[in-house]
Amino acid sequence: MNSPKQQFYQPERLDYDNLFKTVLQRYFWEALKIFLPVLYEAADRVEAPEFLEQEMQKVTFDLKEGPNRTDLLVRIKLKNETKELILCHLEVQGEQGGDLPTRMYRYKQMIYLRHGEEPVGIAVMTAPRPRGESASYSWERFGVRVSYDYINIGVIALEKDVFLAENSRVGLVLYAAKCAYLSGNDEGEKFRYLRLLSNLWVERGWDKDDKRLILLAIDYLINLKSETYIKEYVAHIKEALKNNSPCPSGTSPSRRGTFSLPP
């Protein structure tokens, strides 16, 4: 069975475990602009961010974190010559348990113990969290209270303009995550979203390596499984690349009328 990713990657080169880490690292400034614009504006973006990967691996190992989570610890320089430590935690389709505030607090504590710095915490969720879960951490015993607020980014709640602003590669990947959640297990919905997303993808003036990575991420997120739809989608991609322009999205026999991307 062919899939769009196999048009651009050799199968042995696919590394899904590090896919989203690669996207966030390669286009970190784009991600920060979406997640925390005020910090993006304060950053000295001439100097490359420093990714403390080994340090973050020690933290996640100590806390025994599970799959479908991407964690970055990043040090950036600000325009005022100071430096800031950023913890970015991404969960893909992350309706996993009701313990996110506790995990974010533990991350913060472990990072402080290792580095003596308080990180700016950002939690990015591509699916709604469990109902009733708090958006921050709090603990209280016998009049002693501890609280921790961090930035919560719910991808589903973000609007289309946020994702597609300024030719953002990270934005298009996050938009695909939103489409993936909305399509659920409906293969027809997945297929129609993929066609529309691929039209946006082919319009972008990115270089070949960027396009390969972003298409791979979109393909992985939507997770189309129907062999019939996959074959049709591959044909759609080939035609778009051949003409170097978007292809008409059309309609599916299973659904009449027009179909558009979510707002």
N, C-alpha and C positions, 0 to 999 in steps of 0.2 A: 504494500500500500504506500503510495507516495503522499507526502504532505508538503505544504509550502516550505517548511524549514529545510527539507531535503533538497530543495532547489538551490540552496545557498550554502549549506553546511554539509560536511561529511558527517555521517552518524557518530563516528567515534569522537568528534570534536564537540558534541553537544554536552553541556554541563549545566543541567537544570538547577542543581543545588546552588550554584553561584550566579545564576542568570540575573536575578534582581540586584544582587550586590554589584555585579558588573555594570548594570544600567545606572545605579545610583552613584557609583564611584566615577564612571566615565563622564556623567553629566551632572555632577554634584551641584553646581551653581544653579542649574535649571530646577533641580529638585528643591533646593533651599528657597528659591524665589516663590515656588508654589506653597511650600510648607510654612515658611516664616519670613515674609517679605521684609519686615523691619530689620531682621538680622542680615538678610541678603544685602540690603542697602548699606548697612554699617560695615560690611566685610570689605577687606582689601582684596578684590578679586584678581589683582595682578599676580599675587602670590598664590601658588597652587595649594589646595588643602592637603593636610597631612593625615593620611588614613592610618590609624593605630590598630591594624588588623590583629596582630599577635596579642596585644593587650586585651582586645575585645573577645578573642577566642578564649582567653583565660577566664574572663568573667562568665561567658556563657557555659563554659565547661563546669565551673564551680557551681553554677545554678542549674545545671542539667537541663538546658533548654531543649525543646523538641523541634520537629521539622516544620516547614512552611513559614519559617521566620527568618528575616534578614536583619542583622544588627550591624550598625556602623558606629565606630567611635572616631570622630574627626576633630582635628585641631585646625582652626583657621585664624588668620591674622585680621584684625580690625583696622579700620582707617586711622584710629587713634593710637596705633602702634601696640595695643594690647592684644592678647590672644584669647580665644574662646574655645572651650571644649564642647562638642555637640554629640549627644547620643541620639541616633536615629534608629527606631525600631519599626520594622515593616512586617505585617502579617498578611499573607496572601489567603483570601477567602477565610478570614480569621474569626470565625464564630467559636473559637476554642476556649471553653471554660469562662468563668467569671472572675479571673484572678489577674487581669491586666494591671490594675493599679498597684497590686502587691509586687508584681514582677518589675514594673517600672521603678518602684521605690528600691527594690533590691539591687537592680542595675545601678541606680544612682549611688547607693551606699558602697557597693563593691568598687565602683570607679573612684569614688572619693578615697576609699582606703588605699587603693593602689597608686593614685596620682595626686592626692591632696587637693583636688579641684572638684567643684560642683559642675556637672555638665548641664547644658540646656537640653532638656528631654523632649523628644518629638516622637509620638506614636502614630503610625499611619496604618489604618485599617481598610482593607478592600471590601469588607462586608460588615454589616451592622454587628455590634457587640451584643451579648446577651442582655435581655430586658432587665432593667433594674441595676445594672452594673454602674458603679460610680465613675465619674470622669476624672477623679483624683484619688490620691491615697490619704487615708486618715486612720489614726489609731489613738485610743484614749483609755487610760487606766488610772483610777484613783486621782483624778485631777491633772494627770500628765497627758498632754496631747501632742501628737506629731502629725503633721500634714505635708503633703507634697503635690503641687500642681505642675502639670506638664502640658505640652501642646498636643491636643487631640485632632487628628486629621481623619475625618470620615470621608473616604473617597466617594461613596454613594451620594453624599449630600452636596458635593462640589458640582458647580454648573459647567456646562459645556465650554463656555468662554474661558474659564480658568485653565482647562486642559489644553485648549487649542491655541492659546495666546502665544504670539511670538515664535511660532515654528518650533515649539518645545518638544523634544524627543521624549523626555520623561512624562510630559503631559499626555502624549498619545498613548504611552504604555498604561498610565493610570486610567485613562479613558477606556481602554480595552478592558481593564479590570472591572470597571463599572458595568460595561456591556456584558461581561461574563456573568456577573452576579444577576443582572436583570434577565438574562436569557435562561438561567437555571439549567435544566437538563433538556430543554427543547432544542433538538438539533436544527430544526428549521430556523429558529430565532438566532442560534449561533451562526449559522451560515449567512443569514442576511446581514448580521452585524459585521461579520468578517469581510464581506464584500464592500460594505460602506467604509469600514476602517481601512481596508487596503486602498480604496480610492484616495483617502486622505494621505495615506503613506506614500503612494506613488507621486503625488503632487509635490512632496517635499523635496527641496534641493539638497538633500544630505548626500554625503559621500557613500561609496559602496559598503564600507564596513559598518557605518551607522545604520544603513538600511537593512543590512543582514541582521544585525542585533535587534533592532526594533521589530522587524517582522517576526523573528523567532520568539520574542517576548509576547507579541500579540497572539501568535499561533498557539503558544503554550497556555496563555491565560484563557482563551476562548475554548480550547480543548475540544475541537470538533472531532467526533468519532465515526460518524456515518461515512462509509466508503464512497457512497454515491455523491454526497455533498463535498467530500474532500476532492474527488476527481474534478467536480465542477469548479471548485474554488481554485485549484491549481491551474485550470484552463483560464479562469478569470485573471489570475496573477500574470500568467504568461502573456495574455493579450494586452494587459495594461503595460507591462514592461516593453513589449514589442512596439507599442504605439507611443510609449512614454507619456501617457495621459490616462486619466480615470476612465473606466468602462461604465456603461450604463448599469445600474444596479438591478433593474428589472424587478419582477415579482415572482414569487414561488407559487406553483400550482396549489399548494396547501394554504395559501393566504392571499386573498385578493386585496387590491388597492395598493397604495404606496406604503413604503416602510422607511422610516427615518431614524437617525441616531437620537438617543435620549438627550433632553435639554441639560 
